[in-house]
Amino acid sequence: MKNLISMREALRRPEYFGAVLAGDSWANWRVLLIAIAGEELDETEAGAFKALSGRAGAPVEAAREFWAVVGRRGGKSRSMAVLAAWLAACKDYRGILAPGERGQLQVLSATRDQAGNLFNFIVGIFEESRALRGLVESKTADTLCLKCHIDIVVRPASFRSTRGSTCVGVLCDEISFWRSEDSSNPDTEILRALRPSLMTTNGPLVAISSPYSRHGELWKAYRKHFGKDGSRALVVKAASEIMNPGLDRAFIDAQYEDDPISAAAEYGAEFRSDVAEFVSMDVLEACTADGVFELPPISDASYVAFVDPSGGSSDSMTLAIAHRDKFGTGILDCIRECRPPFSPESVVDEFCSTLKQYHIIKVCGDRYAGEWPRERFRMCGVTYELSEKPKSDIYRDMLPLLNSRKVQLLDDRRLISQLHGLERRTARGGKDSIDHAPGAKDDLANSVAGVLVLASGKVPMIITDSVLQWSRKPAASMPRVLVGFEGRMQ
């Protein structure tokens, strides 16, 4: 594999990328692109490289991995598009690819919209470059096929779509914000699937992102490799203004005045100190009954239920059912999730059918949509009671139950992913709140947390033939099926 043109020369010549990253404001990005290619830096460039990377010496070979922690509006997408075009069109892979084989340059983004924007950047570079436009063989909504047997494929990040290809490079855009409903660690799983695709070509793995919390692959790479001479991964870190000096300083100052911690992450490229992992995966796995996906109703158990309603257009509507065993452990028996779009009325009917299988005539939920959930459940013979606690407090009360293994979870990957994806945030006043990460979901986690807190030691309610009465007797001594818990005597 050899370079058809060096990165430095391609950045200088207008028929390649000279007009894309021209001017002093792009000087630092040009330094980094030359460093990624393993080309020699002059004295001024070496000084800029040391300031960005924390390393004492300049690189002597092409980077196998490059990680950039850069604030918002710092020019990441345009620079990544230039790198994608150079890797795909300015290197000769004929000695590596088998006859008839096409290599891929995969570019992964956090969302479909971001992937589309990045694809437009890349297409625009090929259309404007006199030297490269003739290489385009065909174009679809997310793939640019080149006559040199390389396909530039841009798509949302997913570990299922990254396997089976021979990659000449992988570019990961905004990796700190990758989210998946099926995985609590999508960045880790996707990179694990991608790295083998680079073994044949020795192509680079490039990840560029604004920072977020102090966990995940970006944080791990920063802690392990930043400022380490000789490390196999090159890591740089820079505030937005360092990479894009033309930004409005007054606007950034206003953001810092409004929310210093958020602005430090968004524009200062500082990992957030106010966001922490809520519960570890080790704790969740210890509380999970492997291979148990649902438990049938039993006659001597007292069941509680919690529902997270939804209007049917964006969020899921979920139901969780649990009971407390004779040892005081909250056992999650059943979960239901209906993903949008759906008819809320039909889902309530379905949920009520499930509730009646467990002899439940009362369900707890939040204040969503005012009277509508209560009225609809009432029509199905089920009382809908409002939760006295907000979601964040319910999560807080669930944590000691998880840490002490006083609950048992079902083996549901979406549930575990949502629970592990919860974050604890500390406001400037010192108050903590617990919620899902930006762009993530917690519909299942919400209903499960609610039902496990309900089942963690409340007063059981029993139904007799003629009267509703309260009892603190053990479940085995009760004359009828226990059907619910209540938080206080009435």
C-alpha positions as CSV (number, residue, x, y, z in Angstrom):
1,M,0.0,0.0,0.0
2,K,1.4,3.4,-1.0
3,N,0.3,7.0,-1.0
4,L,-0.6,8.4,-4.4
5,I,-0.2,11.8,-3.0
6,S,0.9,12.9,0.5
7,M,-1.5,14.4,2.9
8,R,0.6,17.6,3.1
9,E,0.6,17.9,-0.7
10,A,-3.1,17.2,-1.0
11,L,-3.9,19.9,1.6
12,R,-1.7,22.4,-0.3
13,R,-3.0,21.8,-3.8
14,P,-6.4,23.4,-4.7
15,E,-7.4,20.6,-7.1
16,Y,-7.4,18.3,-4.0
17,F,-8.3,19.8,-0.6
18,G,-6.5,23.1,-0.7
19,A,-9.7,25.1,-0.8
20,V,-11.5,23.0,1.9
21,L,-9.2,23.6,4.8
22,A,-7.6,26.9,3.6
23,G,-6.5,29.7,5.9
24,D,-5.0,30.2,9.3
25,S,-8.2,29.1,11.1
26,W,-7.7,25.5,9.9
27,A,-4.0,25.4,10.7
28,N,-4.3,23.0,13.7
29,W,-6.5,20.6,11.7
30,R,-4.0,20.5,8.9
31,V,-1.3,19.7,11.5
32,L,-3.3,16.8,12.9
33,L,-4.2,15.4,9.5
34,I,-0.5,15.4,8.5
35,A,0.3,13.8,11.8
36,I,-2.3,11.0,11.3
37,A,-0.7,10.3,7.9
38,G,2.7,9.8,9.7
39,E,4.3,12.6,7.7
40,E,7.1,14.8,9.1
41,L,6.1,18.1,10.8
42,D,8.1,21.3,10.5
43,E,9.1,23.2,13.7
44,T,6.0,25.3,13.9
45,E,3.7,22.3,13.3
46,A,5.6,20.2,15.8
47,G,4.9,22.9,18.5
48,A,1.2,22.9,17.7
49,F,1.1,19.1,17.7
50,K,2.8,18.9,21.2
51,A,0.3,21.4,22.6
52,L,-2.7,19.4,21.2
53,S,-1.4,15.9,22.1
54,G,0.6,16.5,25.2
55,R,3.4,14.5,23.7
56,A,7.1,15.6,23.7
57,G,7.8,14.3,20.3
58,A,6.2,14.4,16.9
59,P,4.9,11.2,15.3
60,V,7.2,9.1,13.2
61,E,4.7,6.8,11.6
62,A,1.0,6.8,10.5
63,A,-1.4,6.5,13.4
64,R,-3.2,3.1,13.9
65,E,-5.7,4.9,16.1
66,F,-6.5,8.6,16.4
67,W,-8.8,10.0,19.0
68,A,-9.7,13.7,19.1
69,V,-11.6,15.3,22.1
70,V,-12.7,18.6,20.5
71,G,-15.4,21.0,21.6
72,R,-18.5,21.8,19.5
73,R,-18.2,23.8,16.3
74,G,-14.6,22.9,16.2
75,G,-14.5,21.8,12.6
76,K,-14.6,18.1,13.3
77,S,-17.0,17.0,10.5
78,R,-15.2,18.9,7.7
79,S,-11.8,17.7,8.7
80,M,-13.1,14.1,9.0
81,A,-14.6,14.4,5.5
82,V,-11.1,15.4,4.2
83,L,-9.5,12.5,5.9
84,A,-12.1,10.1,4.5
85,A,-11.5,11.4,1.0
86,W,-7.7,11.1,1.3
87,L,-7.9,7.5,2.8
88,A,-10.3,6.3,0.1
89,A,-8.9,8.1,-3.0
90,C,-5.3,9.0,-2.4
91,K,-3.9,5.6,-1.5
92,D,-3.2,2.5,-3.6
93,Y,-4.8,-0.7,-2.1
94,R,-4.2,-3.0,-5.1
95,G,-1.6,-5.0,-3.3
96,I,-3.9,-5.7,-0.4
97,L,-7.4,-6.2,-1.9
98,A,-8.0,-9.6,-3.6
99,P,-9.1,-9.6,-7.2
100,G,-12.7,-8.3,-7.4
101,E,-12.7,-7.4,-3.7
102,R,-13.9,-3.9,-2.7
103,G,-12.6,-2.2,0.4
104,Q,-14.7,-0.1,2.6
105,L,-14.1,3.2,4.4
106,Q,-16.8,3.1,7.1
107,V,-17.9,6.4,8.6
108,L,-20.2,6.0,11.6
109,S,-22.3,8.7,13.2
110,A,-24.4,8.9,16.3
111,T,-27.7,9.4,14.4
112,R,-29.0,9.0,10.9
113,D,-29.2,12.8,10.5
114,Q,-25.6,13.3,11.5
115,A,-24.6,10.5,9.2
116,G,-26.4,12.3,6.3
117,N,-24.7,15.6,7.1
118,L,-21.3,13.9,7.1
119,F,-22.0,12.1,3.9
120,N,-22.9,15.4,2.2
121,F,-19.6,16.8,3.4
122,I,-17.7,13.9,1.8
123,V,-19.7,14.0,-1.5
124,G,-19.2,17.8,-1.7
125,I,-15.4,17.3,-1.5
126,F,-15.4,14.9,-4.4
127,E,-17.7,17.1,-6.4
128,E,-15.5,20.2,-5.9
129,S,-12.1,18.4,-6.3
130,R,-10.9,18.5,-9.9
131,A,-8.5,15.7,-9.1
132,L,-11.0,13.4,-7.5
133,R,-14.4,13.9,-9.1
134,G,-13.6,11.5,-12.0
135,L,-13.1,8.7,-9.5
136,V,-16.8,8.6,-8.5
137,E,-18.4,5.5,-10.1
138,S,-21.8,5.7,-8.4
139,K,-23.6,7.3,-5.5
140,T,-26.5,6.2,-3.3
141,A,-28.1,7.8,-0.2
142,D,-25.2,6.6,2.0
143,T,-22.5,5.1,-0.2
144,L,-20.0,6.6,-2.6
145,C,-18.5,3.9,-4.9
146,L,-15.1,4.8,-6.3
147,K,-13.4,3.4,-9.4
148,C,-10.4,2.5,-7.3
149,H,-12.5,-0.3,-5.7
150,I,-13.1,1.6,-2.5
151,D,-16.6,2.3,-1.2
152,I,-17.2,5.1,1.3
153,V,-20.1,4.0,3.5
154,V,-21.7,6.4,5.9
155,R,-24.3,5.1,8.4
156,P,-25.6,5.4,11.9
157,A,-23.4,3.5,14.4
158,S,-24.6,-0.1,14.9
159,F,-22.5,-3.2,15.8
160,R,-24.7,-5.3,13.5
161,S,-23.9,-3.4,10.4
162,T,-20.1,-3.2,10.9
163,R,-19.1,-6.9,10.5
164,G,-17.9,-8.8,7.4
165,S,-16.1,-6.0,5.5
166,T,-12.5,-5.3,4.7
167,C,-12.0,-1.8,5.8
168,V,-9.2,0.6,4.8
169,G,-10.2,2.9,7.6
170,V,-13.0,3.5,10.1
171,L,-14.1,7.0,11.2
172,C,-16.3,7.4,14.2
173,D,-18.1,10.7,14.6
174,E,-19.3,11.9,18.0
175,I,-18.6,8.5,19.6
176,S,-19.4,9.8,23.1
177,F,-23.1,10.1,22.1
178,W,-23.6,6.8,20.5
179,R,-26.8,5.2,21.9
180,S,-28.5,1.9,21.4
181,E,-31.7,0.4,22.9
182,D,-30.0,-3.0,22.7
183,S,-26.7,-2.3,24.4
184,S,-25.5,-0.2,27.3
185,N,-22.0,0.0,25.8
186,P,-22.6,0.5,22.1
187,D,-19.3,2.3,21.5
188,T,-17.3,-0.7,23.1
189,E,-19.3,-3.3,21.1
190,I,-19.1,-1.5,17.8
191,L,-15.3,-1.0,18.1
192,R,-14.9,-4.6,19.1
193,A,-16.7,-5.6,15.9
194,L,-14.7,-3.0,13.7
195,R,-11.1,-3.6,14.7
196,P,-10.8,-7.0,13.0
197,S,-11.9,-5.5,9.7
198,L,-8.7,-3.3,9.8
199,M,-6.3,-6.1,10.3
200,T,-5.6,-6.9,6.6
201,T,-5.1,-3.3,5.6
202,N,-3.6,-1.8,8.8
203,G,-6.0,1.1,8.2
204,P,-6.6,3.7,10.9
205,L,-9.4,3.8,13.5
206,V,-10.3,7.4,13.9
207,A,-12.7,8.7,16.6
208,I,-13.6,12.3,16.9
209,S,-16.1,13.7,19.4
210,S,-17.1,16.3,21.9
211,P,-16.6,14.9,25.4
212,Y,-19.4,13.9,27.7
213,S,-19.2,11.8,30.9
214,R,-16.1,10.1,32.4
215,H,-16.8,6.7,31.0
216,G,-17.0,5.1,27.6
217,E,-14.3,4.5,25.0
218,L,-13.4,8.2,24.4
219,W,-12.7,8.7,28.1
220,K,-10.8,5.4,28.3
221,A,-8.6,6.3,25.3
222,Y,-8.0,9.8,26.8
223,R,-6.9,8.5,30.2
224,K,-4.7,5.7,28.8
225,H,-3.0,7.4,25.8
226,F,-3.1,11.2,26.1
227,G,0.4,12.7,26.5
228,K,2.0,9.3,26.2
229,D,5.0,9.2,23.7
230,G,5.2,5.9,21.9
231,S,1.6,4.9,22.6
232,R,-0.1,3.1,19.8
233,A,-3.1,5.4,20.0
234,L,-2.6,9.1,19.3
235,V,-5.0,11.3,21.4
236,V,-5.5,15.0,21.2
237,K,-7.7,17.4,23.1
238,A,-8.6,21.0,22.3
239,A,-11.3,23.5,23.0
240,S,-13.6,24.7,20.2
241,E,-11.7,28.1,19.8
242,I,-8.4,26.3,19.5
243,M,-9.5,24.4,16.4
244,N,-11.8,27.1,15.1
245,P,-10.5,30.6,16.1
246,G,-13.4,32.3,14.2
247,L,-16.0,31.4,16.8
248,D,-18.0,34.1,18.5
249,R,-16.2,34.5,21.9
250,A,-19.1,36.5,23.4
251,F,-21.5,33.7,22.7
252,I,-19.2,31.2,24.4
253,D,-18.7,33.4,27.4
254,A,-22.5,33.7,27.8
255,Q,-22.7,29.9,27.8
256,Y,-20.1,29.6,30.5
257,E,-21.9,32.2,32.6
258,D,-25.2,30.3,32.2
259,D,-23.9,26.8,32.9
260,P,-20.1,26.5,33.5
261,I,-20.0,22.7,33.7
262,S,-22.0,22.2,30.5
263,A,-20.1,24.9,28.6
264,A,-16.8,23.4,29.7
265,A,-17.8,20.1,28.0
266,E,-19.4,21.6,25.0
267,Y,-16.8,24.3,24.2
268,G,-13.9,23.6,26.5
269,A,-13.5,19.9,25.6
270,E,-13.6,19.0,29.3
271,F,-15.2,15.7,30.4
272,R,-18.2,16.4,32.6
273,S,-17.6,16.0,36.4
274,D,-21.3,16.3,37.2
275,V,-22.4,13.1,35.3
276,A,-21.6,9.7,36.8
277,E,-22.7,6.1,36.2
278,F,-25.8,5.3,38.2
279,V,-25.3,1.5,38.6
280,S,-22.5,-0.8,37.4
281,M,-23.0,-3.7,35.0
282,D,-21.5,-6.0,37.6
283,V,-24.3,-5.2,40.1
284,L,-27.0,-5.6,37.4
285,E,-25.6,-9.0,36.3
286,A,-25.5,-10.2,39.9
287,C,-29.2,-9.3,40.2
288,T,-30.3,-10.9,36.9
289,A,-31.8,-14.4,36.8
290,D,-30.0,-15.9,33.8
291,G,-32.3,-17.4,31.2
292,V,-35.4,-16.3,33.1
293,F,-37.6,-14.1,30.9
294,E,-40.9,-14.3,32.7
295,L,-42.4,-15.9,35.7
296,P,-46.0,-17.3,35.8
297,P,-48.5,-16.3,38.4
298,I,-48.5,-18.3,41.7
299,S,-51.3,-18.6,44.1
300,D,-49.6,-17.5,47.3
301,A,-47.9,-14.4,46.0
302,S,-48.9,-10.8,46.4
303,Y,-48.3,-8.8,43.2
304,V,-47.8,-5.2,42.5
305,A,-47.7,-3.4,39.1
306,F,-46.2,-0.2,37.8
307,V,-47.0,1.3,34.4
308,D,-45.2,4.0,32.3
309,P,-47.9,5.4,30.0
310,S,-47.2,6.9,26.5
311,G,-49.2,8.6,23.8
312,G,-48.1,6.1,21.2
313,S,-46.1,8.3,18.9
314,S,-42.5,8.5,20.4
315,D,-42.0,6.6,23.6
316,S,-42.8,3.0,24.5
317,M,-45.6,2.2,27.0
318,T,-44.4,-0.3,29.5
319,L,-45.7,-2.4,32.4
320,A,-43.8,-4.3,35.1
321,I,-45.2,-6.8,37.6
322,A,-43.4,-8.0,40.8
323,H,-43.8,-9.7,44.1
324,R,-41.8,-10.1,47.3
325,D,-40.7,-13.6,48.3
326,K,-40.5,-15.0,51.8
327,F,-37.0,-13.8,52.2
328,G,-38.0,-10.2,51.4
329,T,-36.5,-10.1,47.9
330,G,-38.4,-8.2,45.3
331,I,-38.9,-10.6,42.3
332,L,-39.6,-9.1,38.9
333,D,-42.1,-11.4,37.3
334,C,-43.3,-9.9,34.1
335,I,-42.5,-6.9,31.8
336,R,-44.4,-5.7,28.8
337,E,-43.3,-3.0,26.3
338,C,-45.2,-1.7,23.3
339,R,-43.0,0.4,21.0
340,P,-44.5,3.2,19.0
341,P,-46.5,3.7,16.9
342,F,-49.5,2.1,18.7
343,S,-53.0,2.8,19.9
344,P,-52.8,3.7,23.7
345,E,-56.3,2.4,24.3
346,S,-55.5,-1.0,22.8
347,V,-52.3,-1.2,24.8
348,V,-54.2,-0.5,28.1
349,D,-56.6,-3.2,27.2
350,E,-53.7,-5.6,26.6
351,F,-51.9,-4.6,29.8
352,C,-55.1,-5.0,31.9
353,S,-55.5,-8.5,30.5
354,T,-52.0,-9.3,31.8
355,L,-52.7,-7.7,35.1
356,K,-55.8,-9.9,35.7
357,Q,-53.7,-13.0,35.1
358,Y,-51.8,-12.0,38.2
359,H,-55.0,-11.1,40.0
360,I,-54.0,-7.4,40.1
361,I,-56.8,-4.8,40.3
362,K,-54.6,-1.8,41.1
363,V,-51.7,-0.3,39.2
364,C,-49.3,2.6,40.0
365,G,-48.0,5.1,37.4
366,D,-47.0,8.7,37.0
367,R,-49.1,11.8,36.2
368,Y,-48.7,11.5,32.4
369,A,-51.7,12.9,30.3
370,G,-53.8,13.9,33.3
371,E,-57.0,11.9,33.8
372,W,-56.7,9.8,30.6
373,P,-54.7,6.8,32.0
374,R,-56.9,6.6,35.1
375,E,-60.1,6.7,33.1
376,R,-59.0,4.1,30.6
377,F,-57.7,1.7,33.2
378,R,-60.9,2.2,35.2
379,M,-62.9,1.1,32.2
380,C,-61.0,-2.1,32.2
381,G,-61.7,-2.7,35.9
382,V,-58.2,-1.6,37.2
383,T,-57.6,1.3,39.5
384,Y,-54.8,3.6,38.4
385,E,-53.0,5.3,41.3
386,L,-50.5,8.2,41.0
387,S,-47.0,7.6,42.2
388,E,-46.2,9.9,45.1
389,K,-42.5,10.1,44.0
390,P,-41.0,11.5,40.8
391,K,-38.9,9.2,38.6
392,S,-35.5,10.4,39.9
393,D,-36.5,9.5,43.5
394,I,-37.8,6.1,42.4
395,Y,-34.4,5.4,40.8
396,R,-32.6,6.6,43.9
397,D,-34.7,4.2,46.1
398,M,-34.0,1.3,43.8
399,L,-30.2,1.6,44.0
400,P,-29.7,0.2,47.5
401,L,-32.0,-2.7,46.5
402,L,-29.8,-3.5,43.6
403,N,-26.5,-3.0,45.5
404,S,-27.7,-5.4,48.3
405,R,-29.2,-7.9,45.8
406,K,-32.6,-7.5,47.4
407,V,-34.2,-7.7,44.0
408,Q,-34.1,-10.2,41.1
409,L,-34.3,-9.0,37.5
410,L,-35.5,-10.8,34.4
411,D,-33.0,-11.6,31.7
412,D,-34.0,-8.9,29.3
413,R,-31.2,-7.1,27.5
414,R,-33.1,-3.9,26.7
415,L,-34.0,-3.6,30.4
416,I,-30.4,-4.2,31.5
417,S,-29.2,-1.7,28.9
418,Q,-31.6,1.0,30.0
419,L,-30.7,0.5,33.7
420,H,-27.0,0.6,33.0
421,G,-27.5,3.7,30.8
422,L,-29.0,5.8,33.7
423,E,-26.9,8.7,34.8
424,R,-26.6,10.6,38.1
425,R,-26.3,14.3,37.5
426,T,-25.3,16.9,40.2
427,A,-26.8,20.4,39.7
428,R,-24.9,23.5,40.7
429,G,-26.9,23.7,43.9
430,G,-25.6,20.2,44.9
431,K,-28.9,18.3,44.3
432,D,-28.6,15.0,42.4
433,S,-31.0,13.8,39.8
434,I,-31.1,10.4,38.0
435,D,-32.3,10.1,34.4
436,H,-31.4,8.5,31.0
437,A,-28.6,10.0,28.9
438,P,-29.4,12.5,26.1
439,G,-30.9,10.6,23.2
440,A,-31.4,7.4,25.2
441,K,-34.6,5.8,26.6
442,D,-35.7,4.5,30.0
443,D,-39.3,3.5,29.6
444,L,-38.7,-0.1,30.7
445,A,-36.3,1.0,33.4
446,N,-38.9,3.4,34.8
447,S,-41.7,0.9,35.2
448,V,-39.3,-1.8,36.6
449,A,-37.8,0.6,39.1
450,G,-41.3,1.7,40.2
451,V,-42.5,-1.8,40.7
452,L,-39.4,-3.0,42.6
453,V,-39.6,-0.1,45.0
454,L,-43.3,-0.9,45.5
455,A,-42.4,-4.5,46.2
456,S,-39.6,-3.7,48.6
457,G,-41.5,-3.9,51.8
458,K,-45.0,-2.3,51.5
459,V,-48.1,-3.4,53.2
460,P,-50.0,-6.2,51.3
461,M,-53.6,-5.7,50.4
462,I,-56.0,-8.7,50.3
463,I,-59.5,-9.1,48.8
464,T,-62.2,-11.2,50.5
465,D,-65.6,-12.0,49.2
466,S,-67.3,-9.1,50.8
467,V,-64.9,-6.6,52.2
468,L,-61.5,-5.0,51.4
469,Q,-59.2,-5.3,54.3
470,W,-55.6,-4.7,55.3
471,S,-53.3,-7.3,56.8
472,R,-49.6,-7.7,57.8
473,K,-49.9,-11.5,57.9
474,P,-47.4,-13.6,56.0
475,A,-48.7,-14.4,52.5
476,A,-49.1,-18.2,53.1
477,S,-51.7,-17.5,55.9
478,M,-54.0,-15.3,53.9
479,P,-57.4,-16.7,52.8
480,R,-57.3,-15.2,49.4
481,V,-54.8,-14.3,46.7
482,L,-52.8,-11.2,47.5
483,V,-53.3,-8.7,44.7
484,G,-51.4,-5.6,45.6
485,F,-49.3,-3.5,48.0
486,E,-50.0,-0.1,49.3
487,G,-47.4,2.3,50.8
488,R,-49.5,3.2,53.8
489,M,-52.5,2.1,55.9
490,Q,-55.9,3.5,54.9
